Amino acid sequence: MPAGFRAQETGGVLLGFLVTDAAAEEATLRAKGIPIAEPLRDEPWGQRRFNLWAPEGTLIEVLQNIDHDPEWMAAQGL
């Protein structure tokens, strides 16, 4: 999450969209000039994701399921 969103008191909206190719979605949005709040990244628990702000201030998270990192999962006791 962007730092400004994490620090909010109760309020705000986050919409999440599960897609099949988060990298392609981010590239399409960047090509259209949409500002990306948090760039594409892979999370060890099995998500590829990025965030953008909608014009009215809603935070949008675009997610793709990917393989998790087995070493990270084992370190978490999972």
All heavy atoms as a GROMACS GRO file, in nm:
protein
  603
    1MET      N    1   0.083  -0.118   0.000
    1MET     CA    2   0.000   0.000   0.000
    1MET      C    3   0.088   0.125   0.000
    1MET      O    4   0.191   0.128   0.067
    1MET     CB    5  -0.086   0.004   0.125
    1MET     CG    6  -0.187  -0.105   0.139
    1MET     SD    7  -0.311  -0.088   0.013
    1MET     CE    8  -0.341  -0.257  -0.020
    2PRO      N    9   0.046   0.228  -0.069
    2PRO     CA   10   0.120   0.353  -0.061
    2PRO      C   11   0.121   0.405   0.082
    2PRO      O   12   0.024   0.386   0.156
    2PRO     CB   13   0.040   0.447  -0.152
    2PRO     CG   14  -0.037   0.358  -0.244
    2PRO     CD   15  -0.064   0.234  -0.165
    3ALA      N   16   0.229   0.466   0.123
    3ALA     CA   17   0.244   0.511   0.262
    3ALA      C   18   0.129   0.600   0.306
    3ALA      O   19   0.079   0.586   0.418
    3ALA     CB   20   0.377   0.584   0.279
    4GLY      N   21   0.083   0.692   0.222
    4GLY     CA   22  -0.026   0.781   0.259
    4GLY      C   23  -0.155   0.708   0.287
    4GLY      O   24  -0.236   0.751   0.368
    5PHE      N   25  -0.176   0.597   0.223
    5PHE     CA   26  -0.299   0.519   0.246
    5PHE      C   27  -0.288   0.439   0.375
    5PHE      O   28  -0.382   0.429   0.451
    5PHE     CB   29  -0.324   0.426   0.127
    5PHE     CG   30  -0.461   0.363   0.128
    5PHE    CD1   31  -0.571   0.434   0.085
    5PHE    CD2   32  -0.480   0.234   0.173
    5PHE    CE1   33  -0.697   0.378   0.085
    5PHE    CE2   34  -0.605   0.176   0.174
    5PHE     CZ   35  -0.715   0.249   0.129
    6ARG      N   36  -0.169   0.383   0.402
    6ARG     CA   37  -0.150   0.302   0.524
    6ARG      C   38  -0.168   0.386   0.649
    6ARG      O   39  -0.212   0.335   0.751
    6ARG     CB   40  -0.008   0.243   0.526
    6ARG     CG   41   0.013   0.136   0.424
    6ARG     CD   42   0.147   0.067   0.446
    6ARG     NE   43   0.259   0.159   0.447
    6ARG     CZ   44   0.347   0.174   0.351
    6ARG    NH1   45   0.337   0.104   0.241
    6ARG    NH2   46   0.446   0.260   0.361
    7ALA      N   47  -0.136   0.514   0.643
    7ALA     CA   48  -0.139   0.599   0.761
    7ALA      C   49  -0.277   0.660   0.785
    7ALA      O   50  -0.297   0.727   0.886
    7ALA     CB   51  -0.036   0.711   0.747
    8GLN      N   52  -0.372   0.636   0.698
    8GLN     CA   53  -0.505   0.695   0.714
    8GLN      C   54  -0.577   0.637   0.834
    8GLN      O   55  -0.563   0.521   0.865
    8GLN     CB   56  -0.593   0.666   0.592
    8GLN     CG   57  -0.564   0.749   0.473
    8GLN     CD   58  -0.667   0.724   0.362
    8GLN    OE1   59  -0.766   0.658   0.384
    8GLN    NE2   60  -0.641   0.778   0.246
    9GLU      N   61  -0.652   0.723   0.900
    9GLU     CA   62  -0.746   0.674   0.998
    9GLU      C   63  -0.857   0.607   0.919
    9GLU      O   64  -0.853   0.604   0.797
    9GLU     CB   65  -0.799   0.793   1.080
    9GLU     CG   66  -0.689   0.873   1.145
    9GLU     CD   67  -0.691   0.862   1.296
    9GLU    OE1   68  -0.790   0.815   1.352
    9GLU    OE2   69  -0.592   0.904   1.356
   10THR      N   70  -0.955   0.554   0.987
   10THR     CA   71  -1.065   0.488   0.916
   10THR      C   72  -1.120   0.580   0.808
   10THR      O   73  -1.155   0.695   0.836
   10THR     CB   74  -1.176   0.449   1.013
   10THR    OG1   75  -1.121   0.365   1.114
   10THR    CG2   76  -1.286   0.374   0.943
   11GLY      N   77  -1.124   0.533   0.688
   11GLY     CA   78  -1.173   0.613   0.576
   11GLY      C   79  -1.106   0.568   0.448
   11GLY      O   80  -1.012   0.492   0.448
   12GLY      N   81  -1.159   0.615   0.339
   12GLY     CA   82  -1.103   0.579   0.210
   12GLY      C   83  -1.160   0.448   0.159
   12GLY      O   84  -1.226   0.375   0.232
   13VAL      N   85  -1.133   0.423   0.036
   13VAL     CA   86  -1.184   0.303  -0.029
   13VAL      C   87  -1.071   0.239  -0.108
   13VAL      O   88  -0.990   0.308  -0.170
   13VAL     CB   89  -1.300   0.339  -0.126
   13VAL    CG1   90  -1.345   0.218  -0.205
   13VAL    CG2   91  -1.416   0.400  -0.050
   14LEU      N   92  -1.065   0.108  -0.102
   14LEU     CA   93  -0.971   0.030  -0.182
   14LEU      C   94  -1.051  -0.070  -0.262
   14LEU      O   95  -1.130  -0.146  -0.206
   14LEU     CB   96  -0.870  -0.044  -0.094
   14LEU     CG   97  -0.788  -0.154  -0.161
   14LEU    CD1   98  -0.694  -0.096  -0.265
   14LEU    CD2   99  -0.711  -0.233  -0.057
   15LEU      N  100  -1.036  -0.067  -0.393
   15LEU     CA  101  -1.098  -0.167  -0.481
   15LEU      C  102  -0.988  -0.256  -0.534
   15LEU      O  103  -0.883  -0.207  -0.578
   15LEU     CB  104  -1.167  -0.100  -0.600
   15LEU     CG  105  -1.299  -0.032  -0.577
   15LEU    CD1  106  -1.346   0.035  -0.706
   15LEU    CD2  107  -1.403  -0.131  -0.530
   16GLY      N  108  -1.009  -0.385  -0.530
   16GLY     CA  109  -0.914  -0.479  -0.585
   16GLY      C  110  -0.971  -0.552  -0.704
   16GLY      O  111  -1.088  -0.590  -0.704
   17PHE      N  112  -0.889  -0.567  -0.808
   17PHE     CA  113  -0.930  -0.638  -0.928
   17PHE      C  114  -0.831  -0.750  -0.955
   17PHE      O  115  -0.711  -0.725  -0.966
   17PHE     CB  116  -0.935  -0.544  -1.048
   17PHE     CG  117  -1.043  -0.441  -1.039
   17PHE    CD1  118  -1.017  -0.316  -0.985
   17PHE    CD2  119  -1.172  -0.469  -1.082
   17PHE    CE1  120  -1.117  -0.221  -0.976
   17PHE    CE2  121  -1.272  -0.375  -1.072
   17PHE     CZ  122  -1.245  -0.250  -1.018
   18LEU      N  123  -0.881  -0.872  -0.963
   18LEU     CA  124  -0.798  -0.987  -0.996
   18LEU      C  125  -0.795  -1.003  -1.147
   18LEU      O  126  -0.900  -1.010  -1.212
   18LEU     CB  127  -0.857  -1.112  -0.930
   18LEU     CG  128  -0.776  -1.240  -0.941
   18LEU    CD1  129  -0.639  -1.224  -0.876
   18LEU    CD2  130  -0.852  -1.355  -0.876
   19VAL      N  131  -0.674  -1.006  -1.203
   19VAL     CA  132  -0.656  -1.014  -1.349
   19VAL      C  133  -0.565  -1.132  -1.382
   19VAL      O  134  -0.500  -1.188  -1.294
   19VAL     CB  135  -0.597  -0.882  -1.405
   19VAL    CG1  136  -0.690  -0.765  -1.378
   19VAL    CG2  137  -0.459  -0.854  -1.350
   20THR      N  138  -0.559  -1.166  -1.508
   20THR     CA  139  -0.473  -1.278  -1.549
   20THR      C  140  -0.330  -1.235  -1.581
   20THR      O  141  -0.240  -1.317  -1.578
   20THR     CB  142  -0.531  -1.351  -1.672
   20THR    OG1  143  -0.550  -1.258  -1.777
   20THR    CG2  144  -0.663  -1.417  -1.638
   21ASP      N  145  -0.309  -1.104  -1.610
   21ASP     CA  146  -0.175  -1.056  -1.644
   21ASP      C  147  -0.157  -0.912  -1.594
   21ASP      O  148  -0.185  -0.816  -1.665
   21ASP     CB  149  -0.154  -1.063  -1.795
   21ASP     CG  150  -0.010  -1.034  -1.837
   21ASP    OD1  151   0.067  -0.977  -1.756
   21ASP    OD2  152   0.024  -1.068  -1.952
   22ALA      N  153  -0.111  -0.899  -1.470
   22ALA     CA  154  -0.097  -0.767  -1.407
   22ALA      C  155   0.008  -0.682  -1.480
   22ALA      O  156  -0.009  -0.561  -1.492
   22ALA     CB  157  -0.060  -0.781  -1.260
   23ALA      N  158   0.113  -0.744  -1.531
   23ALA     CA  159   0.217  -0.667  -1.602
   23ALA      C  160   0.158  -0.604  -1.728
   23ALA      O  161   0.187  -0.486  -1.758
   23ALA     CB  162   0.336  -0.757  -1.637
   24ALA      N  163   0.077  -0.677  -1.801
   24ALA     CA  164   0.016  -0.622  -1.922
   24ALA      C  165  -0.082  -0.509  -1.887
   24ALA      O  166  -0.087  -0.407  -1.957
   24ALA     CB  167  -0.057  -0.732  -1.999
   25GLU      N  168  -0.157  -0.526  -1.779
   25GLU     CA  169  -0.251  -0.422  -1.736
   25GLU      C  170  -0.177  -0.294  -1.698
   25GLU      O  171  -0.217  -0.184  -1.735
   25GLU     CB  172  -0.336  -0.471  -1.619
   25GLU     CG  173  -0.426  -0.588  -1.652
   25GLU     CD  174  -0.538  -0.556  -1.749
   25GLU    OE1  175  -0.571  -0.436  -1.769
   25GLU    OE2  176  -0.593  -0.650  -1.807
   26GLU      N  177  -0.066  -0.310  -1.622
   26GLU     CA  178   0.010  -0.191  -1.584
   26GLU      C  179   0.067  -0.122  -1.708
   26GLU      O  180   0.061   0.000  -1.719
   26GLU     CB  181   0.123  -0.227  -1.487
   26GLU     CG  182   0.194  -0.102  -1.438
   26GLU     CD  183   0.325  -0.127  -1.368
   26GLU    OE1  184   0.400  -0.218  -1.410
   26GLU    OE2  185   0.353  -0.052  -1.274
   27ALA      N  186   0.121  -0.200  -1.802
   27ALA     CA  187   0.178  -0.141  -1.924
   27ALA      C  188   0.072  -0.066  -2.003
   27ALA      O  189   0.097   0.045  -2.053
   27ALA     CB  190   0.241  -0.251  -2.009
   28THR      N  191  -0.047  -0.122  -2.013
   28THR     CA  192  -0.157  -0.056  -2.085
   28THR      C  193  -0.194   0.076  -2.018
   28THR      O  194  -0.210   0.179  -2.085
   28THR     CB  195  -0.280  -0.148  -2.091
   28THR    OG1  196  -0.245  -0.265  -2.165
   28THR    CG2  197  -0.398  -0.079  -2.156
   29LEU      N  198  -0.206   0.074  -1.885
   29LEU     CA  199  -0.243   0.196  -1.813
   29LEU      C  200  -0.134   0.302  -1.823
   29LEU      O  201  -0.163   0.420  -1.844
   29LEU     CB  202  -0.274   0.163  -1.667
   29LEU     CG  203  -0.401   0.080  -1.648
   29LEU    CD1  204  -0.408   0.026  -1.505
   29LEU    CD2  205  -0.525   0.161  -1.680
   30ARG      N  206  -0.008   0.261  -1.810
   30ARG     CA  207   0.104   0.357  -1.824
   30ARG      C  208   0.104   0.420  -1.962
   30ARG      O  209   0.126   0.540  -1.978
   30ARG     CB  210   0.238   0.289  -1.796
   30ARG     CG  211   0.269   0.268  -1.651
   30ARG     CD  212   0.411   0.213  -1.633
   30ARG     NE  213   0.438   0.179  -1.496
   30ARG     CZ  214   0.478   0.267  -1.404
   30ARG    NH1  215   0.494   0.394  -1.436
   30ARG    NH2  216   0.502   0.227  -1.280
   31ALA      N  217   0.080   0.338  -2.065
   31ALA     CA  218   0.078   0.388  -2.203
   31ALA      C  219  -0.032   0.491  -2.224
   31ALA      O  220  -0.020   0.579  -2.308
   31ALA     CB  221   0.062   0.271  -2.300
   32LYS      N  222  -0.139   0.481  -2.145
   32LYS     CA  223  -0.250   0.577  -2.154
   32LYS      C  224  -0.228   0.699  -2.064
   32LYS      O  225  -0.314   0.785  -2.054
   32LYS     CB  226  -0.381   0.508  -2.116
   32LYS     CG  227  -0.423   0.405  -2.218
   32LYS     CD  228  -0.553   0.339  -2.180
   32LYS     CE  229  -0.593   0.239  -2.288
   32LYS     NZ  230  -0.723   0.179  -2.262
   33GLY      N  231  -0.112   0.702  -1.996
   33GLY     CA  232  -0.080   0.816  -1.911
   33GLY      C  233  -0.142   0.812  -1.772
   33GLY      O  234  -0.143   0.912  -1.702
   34ILE      N  235  -0.192   0.696  -1.732
   34ILE     CA  236  -0.251   0.682  -1.598
   34ILE      C  237  -0.138   0.676  -1.495
   34ILE      O  238  -0.048   0.593  -1.506
   34ILE     CB  239  -0.337   0.554  -1.588
   34ILE    CG1  240  -0.443   0.550  -1.698
   34ILE    CG2  241  -0.396   0.538  -1.449
   34ILE    CD1  242  -0.547   0.656  -1.692
   35PRO      N  243  -0.138   0.764  -1.394
   35PRO     CA  244  -0.032   0.758  -1.294
   35PRO      C  245  -0.046   0.635  -1.204
   35PRO      O  246  -0.154   0.604  -1.156
   35PRO     CB  247  -0.049   0.887  -1.214
   35PRO     CG  248  -0.186   0.939  -1.247
   35PRO     CD  249  -0.230   0.876  -1.374
   36ILE      N  250   0.065   0.567  -1.185
   36ILE     CA  251   0.070   0.447  -1.101
   36ILE      C  252   0.117   0.488  -0.962
   36ILE      O  253   0.221   0.551  -0.947
   36ILE     CB  254   0.165   0.342  -1.163
   36ILE    CG1  255   0.124   0.308  -1.306
   36ILE    CG2  256   0.174   0.218  -1.076
   36ILE    CD1  257  -0.013   0.247  -1.323
   37ALA      N  258   0.040   0.454  -0.859
   37ALA     CA  259   0.073   0.492  -0.721
   37ALA      C  260   0.184   0.405  -0.664
   37ALA      O  261   0.271   0.453  -0.592
   37ALA     CB  262  -0.052   0.483  -0.632
   38GLU      N  263   0.179   0.276  -0.691
   38GLU     CA  264   0.282   0.181  -0.648
   38GLU      C  265   0.310   0.090  -0.767
   38GLU      O  266   0.217   0.032  -0.822
   38GLU     CB  267   0.234   0.096  -0.529
   38GLU     CG  268   0.216   0.173  -0.399
   38GLU     CD  269   0.348   0.209  -0.335
   38GLU    OE1  270   0.443   0.128  -0.339
   38GLU    OE2  271   0.356   0.320  -0.280
   39PRO      N  272   0.436   0.077  -0.807
   39PRO     CA  273   0.468   0.000  -0.928
   39PRO      C  274   0.446  -0.150  -0.909
   39PRO      O  275   0.434  -0.201  -0.798
   39PRO     CB  276   0.615   0.033  -0.952
   39PRO     CG  277   0.669   0.068  -0.818
   39PRO     CD  278   0.555   0.132  -0.744
   40LEU      N  279   0.447  -0.219  -1.021
   40LEU     CA  280   0.432  -0.363  -1.024
   40LEU      C  281   0.539  -0.430  -0.939
   40LEU      O  282   0.657  -0.392  -0.944
   40LEU     CB  283   0.445  -0.412  -1.170
   40LEU     CG  284   0.417  -0.559  -1.196
   40LEU    CD1  285   0.268  -0.588  -1.180
   40LEU    CD2  286   0.464  -0.596  -1.335
   41ARG      N  287   0.497  -0.526  -0.861
   41ARG     CA  288   0.592  -0.602  -0.777
   41ARG      C  289   0.535  -0.741  -0.753
   41ARG      O  290   0.415  -0.762  -0.757
   41ARG     CB  291   0.619  -0.531  -0.646
   41ARG     CG  292   0.496  -0.519  -0.557
   41ARG     CD  293   0.511  -0.404  -0.458
   41ARG     NE  294   0.393  -0.384  -0.378
   41ARG     CZ  295   0.284  -0.319  -0.416
   41ARG    NH1  296   0.275  -0.270  -0.538
   41ARG    NH2  297   0.183  -0.303  -0.335
   42ASP      N  298   0.624  -0.834  -0.726
   42ASP     CA  299   0.585  -0.970  -0.690
   42ASP      C  300   0.601  -0.986  -0.540
   42ASP      O  301   0.705  -0.949  -0.483
   42ASP     CB  302   0.674  -1.072  -0.760
   42ASP     CG  303   0.646  -1.082  -0.910
   42ASP    OD1  304   0.546  -1.023  -0.956
   42ASP    OD2  305   0.724  -1.149  -0.980
   43GLU      N  306   0.497  -1.038  -0.477
   43GLU     CA  307   0.499  -1.062  -0.333
   43GLU      C  308   0.529  -1.210  -0.308
   43GLU      O  309   0.482  -1.297  -0.382
   43GLU     CB  310   0.364  -1.026  -0.271
   43GLU     CG  311   0.319  -0.884  -0.296
   43GLU     CD  312   0.402  -0.778  -0.224
   43GLU    OE1  313   0.504  -0.810  -0.161
   43GLU    OE2  314   0.364  -0.660  -0.232
   44PRO      N  315   0.606  -1.240  -0.204
   44PRO     CA  316   0.646  -1.378  -0.180
   44PRO      C  317   0.530  -1.471  -0.147
   44PRO      O  318   0.542  -1.593  -0.158
   44PRO     CB  319   0.746  -1.368  -0.064
   44PRO     CG  320   0.716  -1.239   0.003
   44PRO     CD  321   0.662  -1.148  -0.104
   45TRP      N  322   0.417  -1.417  -0.104
   45TRP     CA  323   0.302  -1.501  -0.069
   45TRP      C  324   0.216  -1.537  -0.191
   45TRP      O  325   0.114  -1.602  -0.180
   45TRP     CB  326   0.215  -1.436   0.038
   45TRP     CG  327   0.172  -1.296   0.005
   45TRP    CD1  328   0.064  -1.259  -0.070
   45TRP    CD2  329   0.234  -1.177   0.046
   45TRP    NE1  330   0.056  -1.123  -0.079
   45TRP    CE2  331   0.161  -1.069  -0.007
   45TRP    CE3  332   0.347  -1.148   0.125
   45TRP    CZ2  333   0.196  -0.936   0.014
   45TRP    CZ3  334   0.380  -1.016   0.144
   45TRP    CH2  335   0.306  -0.912   0.090
   46GLY      N  336   0.259  -1.494  -0.312
   46GLY     CA  337   0.194  -1.540  -0.433
   46GLY      C  338   0.104  -1.440  -0.502
   46GLY      O  339   0.002  -1.477  -0.559
   47GLN      N  340   0.143  -1.313  -0.500
   47GLN     CA  341   0.067  -1.212  -0.571
   47GLN      C  342   0.162  -1.122  -0.651
   47GLN      O  343   0.268  -1.086  -0.602
   47GLN     CB  344  -0.012  -1.123  -0.476
   47GLN     CG  345  -0.129  -1.192  -0.412
   47GLN     CD  346  -0.205  -1.097  -0.320
   47GLN    OE1  347  -0.152  -0.998  -0.271
   47GLN    NE2  348  -0.332  -1.128  -0.299
   48ARG      N  349   0.120  -1.089  -0.771
   48ARG     CA  350   0.184  -0.982  -0.849
   48ARG      C  351   0.082  -0.869  -0.847
   48ARG      O  352  -0.036  -0.891  -0.873
   48ARG     CB  353   0.210  -1.030  -0.992
   48ARG     CG  354   0.272  -0.926  -1.082
   48ARG     CD  355   0.321  -0.989  -1.212
   48ARG     NE  356   0.434  -1.075  -1.178
   48ARG     CZ  357   0.457  -1.193  -1.236
   48ARG    NH1  358   0.376  -1.240  -1.329
   48ARG    NH2  359   0.561  -1.265  -1.200
   49ARG      N  360   0.126  -0.746  -0.816
   49ARG     CA  361   0.030  -0.639  -0.794
   49ARG      C  362   0.087  -0.502  -0.820
   49ARG      O  363   0.208  -0.482  -0.818
   49ARG     CB  364  -0.021  -0.646  -0.651
   49ARG     CG  365   0.091  -0.625  -0.552
   49ARG     CD  366   0.074  -0.692  -0.420
   49ARG     NE  367   0.012  -0.610  -0.321
   49ARG     CZ  368  -0.062  -0.659  -0.223
   49ARG    NH1  369  -0.086  -0.786  -0.214
   49ARG    NH2  370  -0.112  -0.581  -0.132
   50PHE      N  371  -0.002  -0.406  -0.841
   50PHE     CA  372   0.032  -0.265  -0.846
   50PHE      C  373  -0.091  -0.186  -0.805
   50PHE      O  374  -0.201  -0.240  -0.796
   50PHE     CB  375   0.084  -0.223  -0.985
   50PHE     CG  376  -0.018  -0.226  -1.095
   50PHE    CD1  377  -0.089  -0.111  -1.129
   50PHE    CD2  378  -0.044  -0.342  -1.165
   50PHE    CE1  379  -0.183  -0.113  -1.231
   50PHE    CE2  380  -0.138  -0.344  -1.267
   50PHE     CZ  381  -0.208  -0.229  -1.300
   51ASN      N  382  -0.070  -0.058  -0.773
   51ASN     CA  383  -0.179   0.028  -0.729
   51ASN      C  384  -0.184   0.155  -0.813
   51ASN      O  385  -0.081   0.203  -0.859
   51ASN     CB  386  -0.160   0.072  -0.583
   51ASN     CG  387  -0.154  -0.043  -0.487
   51ASN    OD1  388  -0.047  -0.080  -0.443
   51ASN    ND2  389  -0.268  -0.100  -0.454
   52LEU      N  390  -0.304   0.208  -0.830
   52LEU     CA  391  -0.324   0.338  -0.893
   52LEU      C  392  -0.438   0.408  -0.822
   52LEU      O  393  -0.518   0.344  -0.752
   52LEU     CB  394  -0.353   0.323  -1.043
   52LEU     CG  395  -0.477   0.243  -1.078
   52LEU    CD1  396  -0.562   0.321  -1.176
   52LEU    CD2  397  -0.435   0.111  -1.139
   53TRP      N  398  -0.444   0.539  -0.837
   53TRP     CA  399  -0.551   0.619  -0.779
   53TRP      C  400  -0.654   0.650  -0.885
   53TRP      O  401  -0.620   0.695  -0.994
   53TRP     CB  402  -0.498   0.751  -0.724
   53TRP     CG  403  -0.411   0.737  -0.603
   53TRP    CD1  404  -0.275   0.747  -0.599
   53TRP    CD2  405  -0.453   0.711  -0.470
   53TRP    NE1  406  -0.230   0.728  -0.472
   53TRP    CE2  407  -0.338   0.706  -0.389
   53TRP    CE3  408  -0.577   0.690  -0.410
   53TRP    CZ2  409  -0.343   0.682  -0.253
   53TRP    CZ3  410  -0.581   0.666  -0.273
   53TRP    CH2  411  -0.466   0.662  -0.197
   54ALA      N  412  -0.780   0.627  -0.855
   54ALA     CA  413  -0.889   0.671  -0.942
   54ALA      C  414  -0.903   0.822  -0.924
   54ALA      O  415  -0.860   0.879  -0.823
   54ALA     CB  416  -1.018   0.601  -0.904
   55PRO      N  417  -0.961   0.891  -1.021
   55PRO     CA  418  -0.970   1.038  -1.013
   55PRO      C  419  -1.038   1.090  -0.886
   55PRO      O  420  -1.001   1.197  -0.838
   55PRO     CB  421  -1.052   1.075  -1.137
   55PRO     CG  422  -1.029   0.963  -1.232
   55PRO     CD  423  -1.013   0.839  -1.147
   56GLU      N  424  -1.134   1.018  -0.831
   56GLU     CA  425  -1.203   1.068  -0.712
   56GLU      C  426  -1.134   1.026  -0.582
   56GLU      O  427  -1.184   1.054  -0.474
   56GLU     CB  428  -1.350   1.022  -0.713
   56GLU     CG  429  -1.374   0.881  -0.666
   56GLU     CD  430  -1.324   0.771  -0.760
   56GLU    OE1  431  -1.298   0.796  -0.878
   56GLU    OE2  432  -1.309   0.658  -0.711
   57GLY      N  433  -1.018   0.958  -0.592
   57GLY     CA  434  -0.941   0.926  -0.472
   57GLY      C  435  -0.949   0.782  -0.426
   57GLY      O  436  -0.889   0.747  -0.326
   58THR      N  437  -1.022   0.698  -0.497
   58THR     CA  438  -1.027   0.556  -0.462
   58THR      C  439  -0.895   0.491  -0.500
   58THR      O  440  -0.844   0.512  -0.610
   58THR     CB  441  -1.142   0.485  -0.536
   58THR    OG1  442  -1.264   0.547  -0.499
   58THR    CG2  443  -1.148   0.338  -0.504
   59LEU      N  444  -0.839   0.414  -0.408
   59LEU     CA  445  -0.718   0.339  -0.438
   59LEU      C  446  -0.759   0.209  -0.507
   59LEU      O  447  -0.847   0.138  -0.459
   59LEU     CB  448  -0.640   0.308  -0.311
   59LEU     CG  449  -0.508   0.233  -0.330
   59LEU    CD1  450  -0.409   0.315  -0.412
   59LEU    CD2  451  -0.447   0.196  -0.196
   60ILE      N  452  -0.698   0.180  -0.620
   60ILE     CA  453  -0.728   0.059  -0.695
   60ILE      C  454  -0.604  -0.030  -0.693
   60ILE      O  455  -0.494   0.014  -0.724
   60ILE     CB  456  -0.768   0.092  -0.840
   60ILE    CG1  457  -0.896   0.176  -0.838
   60ILE    CG2  458  -0.786  -0.036  -0.921
   60ILE    CD1  459  -0.939   0.226  -0.972
   61GLU      N  460  -0.626  -0.155  -0.654
   61GLU     CA  461  -0.519  -0.253  -0.652
   61GLU      C  462  -0.549  -0.356  -0.760
   61GLU      O  463  -0.660  -0.410  -0.767
   61GLU     CB  464  -0.510  -0.321  -0.516
   61GLU     CG  465  -0.397  -0.417  -0.504
   61GLU     CD  466  -0.376  -0.463  -0.362
   61GLU    OE1  467  -0.473  -0.504  -0.296
   61GLU    OE2  468  -0.261  -0.457  -0.317
   62VAL      N  469  -0.452  -0.380  -0.847
   62VAL     CA  470  -0.466  -0.479  -0.953
   62VAL      C  471  -0.376  -0.596  -0.915
   62VAL      O  472  -0.257  -0.579  -0.891
   62VAL     CB  473  -0.427  -0.419  -1.090
   62VAL    CG1  474  -0.440  -0.524  -1.200
   62VAL    CG2  475  -0.514  -0.297  -1.120
   63LEU      N  476  -0.436  -0.714  -0.907
   63LEU     CA  477  -0.368  -0.834  -0.855
   63LEU      C  478  -0.371  -0.948  -0.955
   63LEU      O  479  -0.470  -0.966  -1.026
   63LEU     CB  480  -0.439  -0.884  -0.728
   63LEU     CG  481  -0.455  -0.786  -0.615
   63LEU    CD1  482  -0.580  -0.818  -0.537
   63LEU    CD2  483  -0.334  -0.792  -0.527
   64GLN      N  484  -0.266  -1.028  -0.950
   64GLN     CA  485  -0.258  -1.152  -1.026
   64GLN      C  486  -0.204  -1.257  -0.931
   64GLN      O  487  -0.107  -1.232  -0.859
   64GLN     CB  488  -0.164  -1.134  -1.145
   64GLN     CG  489  -0.134  -1.262  -1.220
   64GLN     CD  490  -0.025  -1.241  -1.324
   64GLN    OE1  491   0.016  -1.130  -1.356
   64GLN    NE2  492   0.023  -1.352  -1.380
   65ASN      N  493  -0.262  -1.375  -0.930
   65ASN     CA  494  -0.208  -1.486  -0.851
   65ASN      C  495  -0.088  -1.545  -0.924
   65ASN      O  496  -0.095  -1.570  -1.044
   65ASN     CB  497  -0.314  -1.593  -0.827
   65ASN     CG  498  -0.423  -1.546  -0.736
   65ASN    OD1  499  -0.399  -1.471  -0.642
   65ASN    ND2  500  -0.544  -1.589  -0.761
   66ILE      N  501   0.021  -1.564  -0.850
   66ILE     CA  502   0.142  -1.627  -0.903
   66ILE      C  503   0.187  -1.731  -0.802
   66ILE      O  504   0.132  -1.742  -0.693
   66ILE     CB  505   0.254  -1.523  -0.929
   66ILE    CG1  506   0.292  -1.449  -0.800
   66ILE    CG2  507   0.214  -1.426  -1.039
   66ILE    CD1  508   0.414  -1.358  -0.812
   67ASP      N  509   0.290  -1.808  -0.837
   67ASP     CA  510   0.342  -1.906  -0.743
   67ASP      C  511   0.408  -1.836  -0.626
   67ASP      O  512   0.479  -1.737  -0.643
   67ASP     CB  513   0.445  -1.998  -0.812
   67ASP     CG  514   0.382  -2.089  -0.915
   67ASP    OD1  515   0.263  -2.122  -0.901
   67ASP    OD2  516   0.454  -2.129  -1.009
   68HIS      N  517   0.382  -1.887  -0.506
   68HIS     CA  518   0.446  -1.830  -0.387
   68HIS      C  519   0.591  -1.877  -0.377
   68HIS      O  520   0.630  -1.972  -0.442
   68HIS     CB  521   0.367  -1.866  -0.261
   68HIS     CG  522   0.363  -2.014  -0.235
   68HIS    ND1  523   0.261  -2.093  -0.283
   68HIS    CD2  524   0.447  -2.096  -0.169
   68HIS    CE1  525   0.284  -2.218  -0.246
   68HIS    NE2  526   0.397  -2.221  -0.177
   69ASP      N  527   0.667  -1.807  -0.295
   69ASP     CA  528   0.807  -1.842  -0.269
   69ASP      C  529   0.809  -1.944  -0.155
   69ASP      O  530   0.778  -1.910  -0.041
   69ASP     CB  531   0.884  -1.715  -0.229
   69ASP     CG  532   1.029  -1.740  -0.197
   69ASP    OD1  533   1.068  -1.854  -0.165
   69ASP    OD2  534   1.106  -1.642  -0.200
   70PRO      N  535   0.845  -2.070  -0.184
   70PRO     CA  536   0.840  -2.173  -0.080
   70PRO      C  537   0.930  -2.143   0.040
   70PRO      O  538   0.894  -2.175   0.154
   70PRO     CB  539   0.882  -2.300  -0.151
   70PRO     CG  540   0.909  -2.266  -0.293
   70PRO     CD  541   0.887  -2.120  -0.312
   71GLU      N  542   1.045  -2.080   0.017
   71GLU     CA  543   1.134  -2.047   0.128
   71GLU      C  544   1.070  -1.943   0.218
   71GLU      O  545   1.077  -1.951   0.341
   71GLU     CB  546   1.270  -1.999   0.077
   71GLU     CG  547   1.350  -2.109   0.010
   71GLU     CD  548   1.485  -2.058  -0.040
   71GLU    OE1  549   1.530  -1.950   0.004
   71GLU    OE2  550   1.543  -2.128  -0.125
   72TRP      N  551   1.008  -1.841   0.159
   72TRP     CA  552   0.941  -1.738   0.239
   72TRP      C  553   0.826  -1.800   0.317
   72TRP      O  554   0.808  -1.770   0.436
   72TRP     CB  555   0.890  -1.626   0.148
   72TRP     CG  556   0.829  -1.514   0.224
   72TRP    CD1  557   0.894  -1.405   0.274
   72TRP    CD2  558   0.692  -1.498   0.262
   72TRP    NE1  559   0.805  -1.322   0.340
   72TRP    CE2  560   0.680  -1.378   0.334
   72TRP    CE3  561   0.577  -1.574   0.241
   72TRP    CZ2  562   0.560  -1.331   0.384
   72TRP    CZ3  563   0.456  -1.528   0.292
   72TRP    CH2  564   0.448  -1.408   0.363
   73MET      N  565   0.748  -1.885   0.252
   73MET     CA  566   0.634  -1.949   0.319
   73MET      C  567   0.682  -2.034   0.437
   73MET      O  568   0.624  -2.028   0.545
   73MET     CB  569   0.555  -2.037   0.220
   73MET     CG  570   0.490  -1.958   0.107
   73MET     SD  571   0.357  -1.849   0.158
   73MET     CE  572   0.225  -1.966   0.173
   74ALA      N  573   0.790  -2.108   0.419
   74ALA     CA  574   0.843  -2.191   0.527
   74ALA      C  575   0.892  -2.105   0.643
   74ALA      O  576   0.870  -2.138   0.758
   74ALA     CB  577   0.957  -2.279   0.474
   75ALA      N  578   0.955  -1.991   0.610
   75ALA     CA  579   1.002  -1.900   0.715
   75ALA      C  580   0.886  -1.840   0.795
   75ALA      O  581   0.904  -1.804   0.910
   75ALA     CB  582   1.087  -1.790   0.654
   76GLN      N  583   0.768  -1.834   0.733
   76GLN     CA  584   0.649  -1.782   0.802
   76GLN      C  585   0.574  -1.891   0.877
   76GLN      O  586   0.473  -1.868   0.940
   76GLN     CB  587   0.553  -1.717   0.701
   76GLN     CG  588   0.613  -1.612   0.613
   76GLN     CD  589   0.691  -1.506   0.689
   76GLN    OE1  590   0.640  -1.448   0.784
   76GLN    NE2  591   0.814  -1.481   0.650
   77GLY      N  592   0.624  -2.015   0.866
   77GLY     CA  593   0.557  -2.128   0.930
   77GLY      C  594   0.434  -2.175   0.854
   77GLY      O  595   0.344  -2.237   0.911
   78LEU      N  596   0.430  -2.148   0.725
   78LEU     CA  597   0.314  -2.184   0.643
   78LEU      C  598   0.345  -2.299   0.550
   78LEU      O  599   0.451  -2.322   0.508
   78LEU     CB  600   0.266  -2.065   0.561
   78LEU     CG  601   0.233  -1.940   0.643
   78LEU    CD1  602   0.208  -1.821   0.552
   78LEU    CD2  603   0.109  -1.965   0.727
   0.00000   0.00000   0.00000
